[in-house]
Amino acid sequence: MDLHTLTPTQRRVLVGIVLLGALLVLGVPRLLHRGSAQVALPVLRAPRPAAAASSGKKLVVDVAGAVRRPGLHALPPGTRIADALAAAGGATARADVNAVNLAAPIADGEQIVVPARGTGTAGGSSGAAPSPTAPLDLNTASLEQLDALPGIGPTTAQKILDYRQAHGSFHSVEELDAVPGIGQGRLEQLKGLVLP
């Protein structure tokens, strides 16, 4: 098609068609976009994490051992063992804070035990010692786990297992006093490190 052979009217129509095409290509998306700005679209938001959703709910932990104010303490979610130790008034002069992972996050209902120097797991006889934040269950503990407790050797550990076999589950830590070889002093040493 030769543009020079077109009449002036045909040229105007052709220019109009080209302009209309350009307007459609360039203008319609802008018109649609401008018109859609007035339409309220639902805003999708990512769900909040469970900890943030329950930000008003406190975690309750039992801080025991060599701390100034042992007992139950309510702390906000996301806190760490160092925060629980601070809530309990800090460690005493006898505390072995190196035996506790201060950076570990806490969970609701957890017991955090800060051992005194010489009684904790830092100087234990094996790496199988119970964690200061997770006391050893007397009713499920193995011989090796019991042997790793301070003041308990393999012979006394076997006596604990024999007692458990003969008498059934422990219902309190004080029942350990009935096991031969465990006296009041050793029982006091084990409080906070074991549970029934």
Summary of the structure (lengths in Angstrom):
residues: 196
radius of gyration: 36.3
end to end distance: 98.6
largest distance: 120.5
contacts: 502
relative contact order: 0.09
helix: 40%
strand: 14%
